[in-house]
Amino acid sequence: MKFRELRTISKLYFGYEEIARVLEISPASARVSASRYVRQGFLVRIKRNMYVLREVWNALGKAEKFLLVNMGQTPSYISLTTALEYYEITTQLQRDFFESVAVKRTKEIQVNGSVFRYSKIDGKLYFGFKKEKEFFIATPEKALVDAFYLMSYGRYALDVSALDSEKLNGDKIIRLSMEFPSKTKNMLKKYGYLKTA
């Protein structure tokens, strides 16, 4: 079966160009073949022109999945409860559910039983993240402030009782929150995360 030749692609994810090259077909034919292989269960579609071999997807660790989540909508970074769980700040577990912050739009992508959710924030609040391994993720404090920002607009539900606040740096929360609207600061104060304006 021609599909097996796709295993020679060494990248984590690939598009029509690589499929066309490996199978020695035109890009138009590669597009048709990719759709067929997704239906047959050989490929997992992340988004348009972005695929992962099913066997590779099944073996992915958290870091590789986070990288694919970043690629699902660019620019974006892992944040909210997903980041808080990564840093072991929340006891709330999210199985196959990955949350990010983005500047383009709020959207959700279903990927082979996993959900990639992107929450839009104001462009001037798009900061406070770092590159860890190969993916972009909020710092622990920024993940918390992002969650409170969305909560203050009724767009998110954070299980505050599941948080271990001892693992968060209060000074960093104060510095980060300075850029955020007063309603976000008020909510942080209400839950005891902001002692000073």
C-alpha positions as CSV (number, residue, x, y, z in Angstrom):
1,M,0.0,0.0,0.0
2,K,1.4,3.4,-1.0
3,F,0.4,4.8,2.4
4,R,3.3,3.0,4.1
5,E,5.7,5.3,2.2
6,L,4.5,8.2,4.3
7,R,6.3,6.6,7.2
8,T,9.6,7.7,5.6
9,I,8.6,11.4,6.5
10,S,10.7,12.2,9.6
11,K,8.7,15.3,10.6
12,L,6.2,15.2,13.5
13,Y,3.6,16.8,11.1
14,F,3.5,17.4,7.4
15,G,1.4,18.8,4.6
16,Y,0.4,18.1,0.9
17,E,3.9,19.0,-0.3
18,E,5.6,16.2,1.7
19,I,2.8,13.7,0.7
20,A,3.2,14.6,-3.0
21,R,7.0,14.3,-2.8
22,V,7.0,10.9,-1.0
23,L,4.1,9.3,-3.0
24,E,5.4,11.0,-6.3
25,I,2.0,12.5,-7.1
26,S,0.8,16.0,-7.8
27,P,-0.1,18.4,-4.9
28,A,-3.8,18.2,-6.0
29,S,-3.7,14.3,-5.8
30,A,-1.9,14.6,-2.4
31,R,-4.8,16.6,-1.1
32,V,-7.3,13.9,-2.2
33,S,-5.0,11.2,-0.8
34,A,-4.7,13.0,2.5
35,S,-8.5,13.2,2.9
36,R,-8.8,9.5,2.0
37,Y,-6.1,8.5,4.5
38,V,-7.8,10.5,7.3
39,R,-11.1,8.7,6.5
40,Q,-9.3,5.3,6.6
41,G,-7.7,6.2,9.9
42,F,-4.1,6.3,8.7
43,L,-3.6,10.0,9.2
44,V,-4.8,12.5,11.9
45,R,-5.8,16.0,10.6
46,I,-4.7,18.8,12.9
47,K,-6.0,21.6,10.5
48,R,-5.9,22.3,6.8
49,N,-2.7,21.0,5.2
50,M,-1.4,19.7,8.5
51,Y,-1.3,15.9,9.2
52,V,0.2,13.4,11.6
53,L,0.6,9.7,11.1
54,R,-2.0,7.9,13.3
55,E,0.7,5.7,14.9
56,V,2.8,8.8,15.7
57,W,-0.2,10.6,17.2
58,N,-1.0,7.6,19.4
59,A,2.6,7.6,20.8
60,L,2.8,11.3,21.5
61,G,3.8,12.7,24.8
62,K,2.5,15.9,26.4
63,A,5.3,18.1,24.9
64,E,4.6,17.0,21.3
65,K,0.8,17.4,21.8
66,F,1.4,20.9,23.2
67,L,3.5,21.7,20.1
68,L,0.6,20.6,17.8
69,V,-1.8,22.6,19.9
70,N,0.4,25.7,19.3
71,M,0.3,24.9,15.6
72,G,-3.5,24.5,15.5
73,Q,-3.9,28.3,15.7
74,T,-0.9,30.7,15.4
75,P,0.0,32.7,17.3
76,S,-1.2,31.0,20.5
77,Y,0.3,29.6,23.7
78,I,-0.9,27.0,26.2
79,S,-2.6,28.6,29.2
80,L,-5.5,28.5,31.7
81,T,-6.2,25.2,33.5
82,T,-4.0,23.2,31.0
83,A,-0.9,25.2,32.0
84,L,-1.8,25.2,35.7
85,E,-2.1,21.4,35.5
86,Y,1.2,21.2,33.7
87,Y,2.9,23.2,36.6
88,E,1.0,21.0,39.1
89,I,-0.8,24.0,40.5
90,T,-4.3,22.6,40.1
91,T,-5.6,19.2,41.0
92,Q,-8.1,19.5,38.2
93,L,-7.2,17.0,35.5
94,Q,-8.0,17.5,31.8
95,R,-7.8,14.4,29.7
96,D,-7.4,15.1,26.0
97,F,-8.5,18.7,26.5
98,F,-6.0,21.5,25.8
99,E,-6.5,25.2,26.4
100,S,-4.7,28.0,24.8
101,V,-4.8,31.8,24.5
102,A,-4.8,33.4,21.1
103,V,-5.2,36.8,19.5
104,K,-7.1,35.9,16.3
105,R,-10.4,34.2,17.4
106,T,-12.0,31.9,19.9
107,K,-12.4,28.5,18.4
108,E,-12.3,24.8,19.1
109,I,-10.7,22.1,17.0
110,Q,-11.6,18.4,17.5
111,V,-8.6,16.2,16.8
112,N,-9.0,12.5,17.0
113,G,-10.8,12.5,20.3
114,S,-8.8,15.4,21.7
115,V,-10.1,19.0,21.9
116,F,-7.9,22.0,21.2
117,R,-9.7,25.2,22.6
118,Y,-8.4,28.7,21.9
119,S,-9.7,31.7,23.8
120,K,-9.2,35.1,22.2
121,I,-7.7,37.9,24.4
122,D,-6.9,41.5,23.6
123,G,-3.6,41.7,21.7
124,K,-2.0,44.0,24.3
125,L,-2.4,41.1,26.9
126,Y,-0.6,38.6,24.7
127,F,2.5,38.3,26.8
128,G,3.8,36.4,29.8
129,F,4.6,33.1,28.1
130,K,7.8,31.2,27.3
131,K,9.2,28.6,25.1
132,E,9.6,25.3,27.0
133,K,11.1,22.4,25.0
134,E,9.5,23.1,21.6
135,F,6.1,24.6,22.7
136,F,4.9,28.0,24.0
137,I,3.2,28.0,27.4
138,A,2.2,30.7,29.8
139,T,4.2,31.2,33.0
140,P,2.2,29.9,36.0
141,E,1.2,33.3,37.1
142,K,0.1,34.4,33.6
143,A,-2.0,31.2,33.2
144,L,-3.8,32.2,36.4
145,V,-4.3,35.9,35.3
146,D,-5.5,34.8,31.9
147,A,-8.1,32.6,33.5
148,F,-9.3,35.4,35.8
149,Y,-9.4,37.8,32.8
150,L,-11.7,35.4,30.9
151,M,-13.7,34.7,34.1
152,S,-14.2,38.4,34.7
153,Y,-16.0,38.6,31.3
154,G,-18.0,35.4,31.9
155,R,-16.1,33.5,29.3
156,Y,-14.4,30.9,31.5
157,A,-14.9,28.8,34.6
158,L,-11.9,28.1,36.8
159,D,-12.1,25.7,39.8
160,V,-10.3,28.1,42.2
161,S,-10.7,25.6,45.1
162,A,-8.5,23.2,43.2
163,L,-5.5,25.6,43.1
164,D,-2.4,25.4,45.2
165,S,-1.7,29.1,45.6
166,E,1.5,28.4,47.5
167,K,3.1,27.5,44.2
168,L,2.4,31.0,42.7
169,N,4.4,34.1,43.1
170,G,2.3,37.0,44.4
171,D,4.6,39.7,43.2
172,K,4.5,38.4,39.6
173,I,0.7,38.3,39.7
174,I,0.7,41.9,40.8
175,R,3.1,42.9,38.0
176,L,1.2,41.0,35.3
177,S,-2.2,42.2,36.4
178,M,-1.2,45.9,36.0
179,E,-1.9,45.5,32.2
180,F,-5.4,44.0,32.8
181,P,-8.8,45.7,33.1
182,S,-10.0,46.7,36.6
183,K,-12.7,44.0,36.5
184,T,-10.0,41.4,36.3
185,K,-8.0,43.0,39.1
186,N,-11.2,43.1,41.2
187,M,-11.8,39.4,40.7
188,L,-8.2,38.6,41.6
189,K,-8.7,40.6,44.8
190,K,-11.9,38.9,45.6
191,Y,-10.1,35.5,45.6
192,G,-7.1,36.8,47.5
193,Y,-4.6,36.7,44.6
194,L,-4.1,40.5,44.5
195,K,-3.4,42.3,47.7
196,T,-2.5,45.6,46.1
197,A,-3.8,47.3,42.9
